[in-house]
Amino acid sequence: MKKICVLLLALLLTIALGVNVFAGNGDGSGGGKDQPLALADSTLSDGSTDVPTDLTGTLTFNKNVVNFTVKDNNMGCFRLLDSAGNAVPITVLMGDDQVDPDCKRIVGIQASGLAAGETYTLIISGSLQAKSGATLGSDVSIRFTTAGAAPTETPAPAPIETPKPTEAPKPTETPKPTETPKPTEMPKPTETPKPTETPKPAETSKPADTPAPTASPEQTEPSSGSAWIMILGGAAAVALAAALVIRTRKNKY
């Protein structure tokens, strides 16, 4: 009984070791833990043509990109653009690796109603992440053209311009009468030069005038002060004389 238990334990250990080897060192990504994430295969090749307008594509990676730890991030890592750079709606499909381990590396892409003969670009973001933590690193672009011919745009008819009403011709202007040229003026007769005047004889210089005799100086009139002195002196003399006469008469009597 003991031998059977030992054998069973040995078998279980062997199976466990084998699972670790085939699981890629036990990280559950389906590859080595240090191995970078990369696109391994795709049903859409870069430059492919005649792709159905109802697109169904499959992208296969080398690591687990659908695990619930990275699924939310990876669902937003896929875009589809038309030739004008406009975003086109797409559906990203990811399985459950806990239920179906075979789907852990596969991502489905669907788009319906694509334009015929149009060129599209599927872009996988460099932020796509594996369960191991490895990322794609840089964007990956897959360019393809749908089947059919692109619709030819019918040019819109040019609007018909309404002809402008013809303008009535302007009345012809009556030419102005030609002015009669003025008669040419006769040239004025040349004036006869005046005879040269005979120069007058030079006048004889007059003799120098004899200087008038110098007038004798007039007597100087006495000043007002001197006149009063003379008047007072005369009056004094008259008074003195009168006094002498009166005295002489008294002496006689």
KETOR-865214 format. One record per residue (C-alpha): residue number from 1; residue in three letters; x, y, z. Coordinates in pm, 1 decimal, m for minus. Layout:
<rs>
   resi   resn         c1         c2         c3
    NUM    ALA          X          Y          Z
...
</rs>
This chain:
<rs>
   resi   resn         c1         c2         c3
      1    MET        0.0        0.0        0.0
      2    LYS      284.5      231.7       87.2
      3    LYS      450.1      159.4     m248.7
      4    ILE      130.6      260.4     m430.8
      5    CYS      111.9      593.3     m244.8
      6    VAL      477.3      669.4     m324.0
      7    LEU      423.4      595.4     m691.5
      8    LEU      118.5      821.5     m701.8
      9    LEU      308.4     1105.9     m538.0
     10    ALA      595.4     1065.7     m784.3
     11    LEU      352.1     1069.2    m1076.4
     12    LEU      183.4     1388.1     m949.8
     13    LEU      518.2     1562.3     m910.2
     14    THR      618.2     1463.6    m1261.8
     15    ILE      292.4     1596.7    m1406.2
     16    ALA      329.2     1923.1    m1213.0
     17    LEU      682.4     1976.7    m1342.0
     18    GLY      570.7     1905.7    m1698.2
     19    VAL      289.7     2157.3    m1676.7
     20    ASN      530.7     2428.1    m1555.9
     21    VAL      767.2     2359.6    m1845.5
     22    PHE      497.2     2373.8    m2112.1
     23    ALA      324.5     2675.6    m1952.9
     24    GLY      628.9     2893.7    m2009.2
     25    ASN      776.9     2919.1    m1665.1
     26    GLY      435.0     2946.4    m1500.9
     27    ASP      333.1     3305.6    m1602.5
     28    GLY       22.4     3186.5    m1788.0
     29    SER      101.8     3398.0    m2092.9
     30    GLY      191.5     3113.3    m2322.4
     31    GLY      551.9     3233.9    m2362.5
     32    GLY      863.1     3318.9    m2166.7
     33    LYS      814.1     3591.2    m1908.4
     34    ASP     1093.3     3805.5    m2053.5
     35    GLN      985.7     3754.6    m2413.9
     36    PRO      842.9     4078.8    m2571.0
     37    LEU      483.6     4089.7    m2690.3
     38    ALA      442.0     4070.1    m3069.2
     39    LEU      182.2     4006.3    m3340.3
     40    ALA      245.9     3649.7    m3453.3
     41    ASP      m17.4     3611.5    m3727.7
     42    SER     m312.4     3789.0    m3889.6
     43    THR     m581.5     3708.6    m4145.2
     44    LEU     m535.1     4067.6    m4265.7
     45    SER     m195.7     4129.0    m4422.1
     46    ASP      m56.5     4474.6    m4479.2
     47    GLY     m136.8     4581.0    m4837.0
     48    SER     m407.3     4321.0    m4897.4
     49    THR     m688.9     4396.0    m5144.5
     50    ASP    m1040.3     4268.7    m5218.3
     51    VAL    m1118.3     4255.9    m4846.9
     52    PRO    m1495.1     4208.3    m4792.2
     53    THR    m1682.9     4522.9    m4695.2
     54    ASP    m1819.3     4324.4    m4399.7
     55    LEU    m1486.4     4268.2    m4230.0
     56    THR    m1406.1     3972.6    m4003.6
     57    GLY    m1038.6     3950.5    m3908.7
     58    THR     m834.8     3751.6    m3660.2
     59    LEU     m514.8     3868.3    m3491.2
     60    THR     m292.3     3617.2    m3313.0
     61    PHE      m26.9     3726.0    m3063.4
     62    ASN      256.6     3534.5    m2898.3
     63    LYS      125.4     3595.8    m2545.3
     64    ASN     m196.9     3597.4    m2347.7
     65    VAL     m370.3     3929.6    m2422.3
     66    VAL     m725.5     3840.3    m2316.4
     67    ASN     m676.8     3763.7    m1948.2
     68    PHE     m910.9     3959.2    m1720.6
     69    THR     m610.2     4144.6    m1570.5
     70    VAL     m537.0     4317.7    m1906.5
     71    LYS     m862.2     4275.9    m2100.4
     72    ASP    m1010.4     4617.4    m2019.5
     73    ASN     m692.6     4794.7    m2128.8
     74    ASN     m655.8     4588.6    m2447.1
     75    MET    m1013.6     4632.7    m2566.0
     76    GLY     m933.4     4999.9    m2638.8
     77    CYS     m608.8     4931.0    m2823.8
     78    PHE     m760.7     4873.9    m3170.4
     79    ARG     m872.2     5143.7    m3419.4
     80    LEU     m985.1     5146.5    m3783.1
     81    LEU     m939.1     5460.4    m3997.8
     82    ASP    m1051.1     5536.3    m4352.8
     83    SER     m834.1     5703.6    m4615.7
     84    ALA     m934.1     6048.8    m4487.8
     85    GLY     m825.2     5962.7    m4132.0
     86    ASN    m1179.4     5932.6    m3998.9
     87    ALA    m1245.8     5671.5    m3729.7
     88    VAL    m1466.8     5380.4    m3839.5
     89    PRO    m1667.8     5182.8    m3580.3
     90    ILE    m1536.8     4830.9    m3514.9
     91    THR    m1612.5     4544.6    m3275.2
     92    VAL    m1324.4     4389.7    m3075.5
     93    LEU    m1379.8     4024.2    m2969.6
     94    MET    m1187.0     3853.6    m2685.7
     95    GLY    m1258.3     3511.3    m2533.4
     96    ASP    m1228.3     3394.7    m2175.3
     97    ASP     m896.7     3220.7    m2119.7
     98    GLN    m1028.1     3068.8    m1795.1
     99    VAL    m1294.5     2881.8    m1992.7
    100    ASP    m1104.9     2826.1    m2318.6
    101    PRO     m726.2     2849.0    m2281.9
    102    ASP     m683.5     2824.8    m2659.6
    103    CYS     m827.1     3174.7    m2709.4
    104    LYS     m581.4     3354.4    m2482.9
    105    ARG     m370.0     3484.1    m2774.2
    106    ILE     m648.8     3559.3    m3023.3
    107    VAL     m834.5     3885.2    m3082.5
    108    GLY    m1119.6     3911.9    m3333.2
    109    ILE    m1198.2     4233.0    m3532.0
    110    GLN    m1533.2     4295.8    m3702.8
    111    ALA    m1666.3     4592.0    m3906.4
    112    SER    m1969.7     4606.2    m4131.8
    113    GLY    m2078.3     4833.3    m4414.0
    114    LEU    m1733.8     4940.9    m4522.8
    115    ALA    m1716.5     5140.5    m4845.2
    116    ALA    m1625.2     4949.5    m5161.9
    117    GLY    m1283.7     5024.6    m5308.5
    118    GLU    m1183.0     5221.1    m5000.3
    119    THR     m846.3     5192.7    m4827.6
    120    TYR     m851.4     5139.3    m4452.0
    121    THR     m584.5     5115.0    m4182.6
    122    LEU     m613.9     4895.1    m3873.6
    123    ILE     m394.2     5031.2    m3593.8
    124    ILE     m289.6     4822.8    m3291.4
    125    SER     m171.3     5049.2    m3009.7
    126    GLY      176.2     5001.8    m2860.7
    127    SER       12.7     5001.6    m2516.5
    128    LEU     m137.4     4653.3    m2581.0
    129    GLN      m31.5     4442.5    m2280.7
    130    ALA       14.8     4072.4    m2210.2
    131    LYS      m72.8     3898.8    m1885.0
    132    SER      299.7     3881.7    m1808.9
    133    GLY      323.1     4264.7    m1818.6
    134    ALA      503.8     4286.2    m2153.2
    135    THR      371.0     4548.3    m2397.6
    136    LEU      373.4     4581.2    m2773.7
    137    GLY      590.3     4890.5    m2737.8
    138    SER      501.1     5066.5    m3064.7
    139    ASP      194.1     5090.3    m3287.5
    140    VAL      141.1     4824.8    m3554.0
    141    SER      m50.5     4927.7    m3870.5
    142    ILE     m221.8     4696.3    m4121.5
    143    ARG     m337.8     4869.0    m4441.4
    144    PHE     m592.5     4702.0    m4671.3
    145    THR     m840.8     4789.7    m4948.7
    146    THR    m1196.5     4663.2    m4968.5
    147    ALA    m1337.6     4484.4    m5272.9
    148    GLY    m1530.7     4665.3    m5545.6
    149    ALA    m1489.0     4993.1    m5718.7
    150    ALA    m1509.9     5317.2    m5535.0
    151    PRO    m1824.7     5508.7    m5630.3
    152    THR    m1762.5     5780.0    m5882.9
    153    GLU    m1876.3     6113.8    m5763.1
    154    THR    m2106.1     6275.8    m6014.5
    155    PRO    m2010.8     6637.8    m6039.0
    156    ALA    m2292.2     6869.7    m5950.9
    157    PRO    m2420.4     7057.5    m6254.2
    158    ALA    m2298.0     7408.9    m6270.7
    159    PRO    m2573.1     7657.5    m6201.3
    160    ILE    m2702.3     7825.5    m6515.6
    161    GLU    m2643.9     8193.1    m6496.2
    162    THR    m2933.5     8411.1    m6596.8
    163    PRO    m2815.7     8636.1    m6876.1
    164    LYS    m2797.7     8995.6    m6777.6
    165    PRO    m3036.6     9228.6    m6962.8
    166    THR    m2872.3     9399.5    m7254.9
    167    GLU    m2807.5     9760.0    m7177.8
    168    ALA    m2958.6    10009.2    m7419.6
    169    PRO    m2691.2    10177.3    m7626.8
    170    LYS    m2603.6    10522.2    m7508.7
    171    PRO    m2714.1    10804.1    m7745.0
    172    THR    m2440.5    10925.0    m7969.6
    173    GLU    m2317.0    11260.8    m7856.2
    174    THR    m2353.4    11542.3    m8112.4
    175    PRO    m2009.0    11655.8    m8210.6
    176    LYS    m1926.6    12005.1    m8099.1
    177    PRO    m1904.6    12264.3    m8382.4
    178    THR    m1554.6    12333.0    m8492.6
    179    GLU    m1439.2    12669.4    m8365.7
    180    THR    m1348.6    12920.4    m8635.4
    181    PRO     m984.5    13001.6    m8604.6
    182    LYS     m915.0    13357.7    m8492.7
    183    PRO     m764.4    13585.3    m8760.7
    184    THR     m395.4    13620.2    m8733.2
    185    GLU     m301.9    13953.9    m8576.6
    186    MET      m93.4    14183.0    m8793.7
    187    PRO      246.3    14257.1    m8651.3
    188    LYS      277.3    14600.0    m8488.7
    189    PRO      484.1    14857.6    m8687.3
    190    THR      832.4    14902.3    m8561.9
    191    GLU      864.4    15227.8    m8360.8
    192    THR     1100.9    15489.0    m8504.8
    193    PRO     1384.7    15547.0    m8262.6
    194    LYS     1381.8    15890.6    m8096.8
    195    PRO     1656.9    16134.5    m8205.3
    196    THR     1945.7    16153.6    m7968.6
    197    GLU     1920.3    16470.9    m7752.3
    198    THR     2204.4    16722.1    m7778.4
    199    PRO     2376.9    16748.8    m7441.4
    200    LYS     2323.3    17083.4    m7263.1
    201    PRO     2628.7    17308.4    m7208.6
    202    ALA     2778.7    17284.0    m6868.3
    203    GLU     2666.7    17566.3    m6632.7
    204    THR     2927.4    17818.4    m6516.3
    205    SER     2985.5    17797.2    m6146.1
    206    LYS     2845.8    18095.7    m5950.3
    207    PRO     3085.7    18319.4    m5750.4
    208    ALA     3097.6    18248.3    m5387.5
    209    ASP     2860.0    18464.6    m5179.7
    210    THR     3020.8    18733.0    m4965.4
    211    PRO     2967.5    18653.5    m4603.4
    212    ALA     2723.0    18891.8    m4430.4
    213    PRO     2870.5    19125.8    m4168.8
    214    THR     2855.2    18999.6    m3824.4
    215    ALA     2584.0    19177.5    m3625.6
    216    SER     2698.4    19370.3    m3321.3
    217    PRO     2596.5    19216.8    m3001.3
    218    GLU     2288.3    19375.8    m2847.9
    219    GLN     2304.9    19537.9    m2509.7
    220    THR     2229.2    19309.2    m2232.6
    221    GLU     1904.1    19393.2    m2063.9
    222    PRO     1924.6    19429.7    m1692.3
    223    SER     1793.3    19146.9    m1496.9
    224    SER     1479.8    19188.4    m1282.9
    225    GLY     1689.7    19198.0     m962.0
    226    SER     1902.3    19485.7    m1081.8
    227    ALA     1587.6    19677.6    m1184.4
    228    TRP     1441.8    19653.6     m833.0
    229    ILE     1765.3    19773.9     m683.6
    230    MET     1765.4    20073.5     m911.5
    231    ILE     1400.4    20149.4     m829.5
    232    LEU     1459.9    20121.2     m457.8
    233    GLY     1774.0    20331.3     m482.3
    234    GLY     1584.5    20600.1     m673.0
    235    ALA     1301.0    20593.5     m421.2
    236    ALA     1550.3    20624.9     m134.1
    237    ALA     1717.8    20916.2     m301.6
    238    VAL     1382.5    21090.3     m352.3
    239    ALA     1289.3    21030.0       12.3
    240    LEU     1623.5    21160.8      129.9
    241    ALA     1590.1    21470.1      m82.7
    242    ALA     1240.6    21531.0       49.8
    243    ALA     1365.0    21496.0      406.4
    244    LEU     1642.1    21746.3      344.8
    245    VAL     1394.7    21996.8      200.5
    246    ILE     1160.6    21961.5      497.0
    247    ARG     1448.5    22007.1      742.0
    248    THR     1575.6    22315.6      562.3
    249    ARG     1235.5    22473.2      582.1
    250    LYS     1213.6    22408.4      950.7
    251    ASN     1547.6    22569.4     1012.9
    252    LYS     1429.3    22886.6      837.2
    253    TYR     1137.3    22930.4     1060.9
</rs>
